[in-house]
């Protein structure tokens, strides 16, 4: 989070408080988060605070095909009536580890376990890419799954949003080299 006039160190204090708040809500919902990967995007009329869910291993191909909870987030957007402000489990479904020009479905599951909102997009094999900086009302929900990484004992599962409705997914080794997920 960037604050133009914040004194040195204030950003880290605010970030820690946001991480604690999100972590407490996630714990209450039965999840543990990777707070060091917290993303916070605050702007005029919107708030996105998200962190990947801690896992012992990367998601399996079967889990990805069925849909797996990867991120826990607090989302609020003044113009998005379809997704009320609140805490959400963000569930991602892809065609297993076949990321080449495949489809991705992202669902936002509320505290009652019901899918509050879903969107579809395109996925491709992971590579380095730049991110957009300011979401429109239309891309708000998609932006909440901007990027993240979940590591197991030998590899990490990583994702990056590269545009409206477009993500790159894949596995890396501990040095960040892209490798086959299988």
Buried (B, 14 or more C-beta within 10 A) or exposed (E): BEEEEEEEEEBEEBBEEBBEEBBEBBEEBEBEBBBEBBBBBBEEEBBBBBBBBBBEEBBBBEBBBEBBBBBBBBBBBEEBEEBEEBBBBBBBBBBBBBBEEBEBBBBBBBEEEEEBBBBEBBBBBBEEBEEBEEBEEEBBBBBBBBBBBBBEEEBBBBBBBBBEBBBBBBBBEEEEEBEEBE
